[in-house]
Amino acid sequence: MSRPPFDPQLAAALPMINELIPPGFGPDHIPTMRAVTGARIASDDDLRRGGTFDVTEVPADEAGAGLLVCRPTGVTGPTPLLYYLHGGGMIMGTHRAPALLEVLDWAEELGATVVSADYRLAPDHPDPAPVEDCYAGLTWLTGKAGDLGLDPARVVVVGTSAGGGLGAGTALLARDRGGPALAAQMLLCPMLDDRNASGSSAQMAGVGVWDRTANDTGWTALLGDRRGGPDVSPYAAPARAEDLSGLPPTFLDVGSAETFRDETVAFASRLWAAGGSAELHVWPGGFHVFDAMVPDASLSLAARSVRLPWLRRAIEGL
């Protein structure tokens, strides 16, 4: 089957990336992949940025999920909140993922607090544990907004890959349970559809980063025998949601050469059809999380350049 070409700069880096992260892997590879992602974490010194942020941890038994709180120093009034959900296919990753550093870049510009959720991972903790952890952390934060110096009217959920799917699921839970009102959601290459049956899933089989085999591995770890069947919750797989009305303004981006392309485009289209606000970027030749893996590529720089301006508009209500 033909497929979109990879961007030349990204393609040059792909062989080295695939040595660590092969495009398709099965459940037996989960411990190895956890070791790979766990070896690259942001330290407290990375997060403090020479005193720009105060860094504290809130344990799961207090907040419903472990929370890493990075609050700007010297700020007395309530700050916006960027609530970050890390990637990792539901099976790996950490709330100290290096991608958190980009969120801190935005927070420096916006005077915002960043909180990263340490949600539980499948298959050790299958659905609904991950999304319920994310929602519990959000409700705890907004409930403690006064004590924490947060502005509950300026809360943005930000998620990458699996975290993008969990972010969308968290927004749906907040809508349906009458929970915290979100100012916006930013879904970066989000993992939305357990059915794994799109055209882009078929096109990218065996190539790139996170192909349909890896996707089956992640979704099966989360859902077990329910994966792809009729009994999957829209909070676990937001592409399943029949009604996308009443959701906050949404930013979505995805590569043209990755498994999640079609489900991300379809989600944006359905948000528009439901009367919602959405900004969609499809980056030509991008594979999954290309901007994090090849940060100096021209396409990566272009992708990152549009995120802060959108966040600023969303937080300031422009």
Secondary structure, 3 states (H helix, E strand, C coil): CCCCCCCHHHHHHHHHHHHHCCCCCCHHHHHHHHHHHHCCCCCHHHHHCCCCEEEEEECHHHHCCEEEEEEECCCCCCEEEEEEECCCCCCCCCCCCCCHHHHHHHHHHHCCEEEEEECCCCCCCCCCHHHHHHHHHHHHHHHCHHHHCEEEEEEEEEEECHHHHHHHHHHHHHHHCCCCCCCEEEEECCCCCCCCCCHHHHHCCCCCCCCHHHHHHHHHHHHHHHCCCCCCCCCCCHHHCCCCCCCCCEEEEEECCCCCHHHHHHHHHHHHHCCCCEEEEEECCCCCCHHHHCCCCHHHHHHHHCHHHHHHHHHHCC
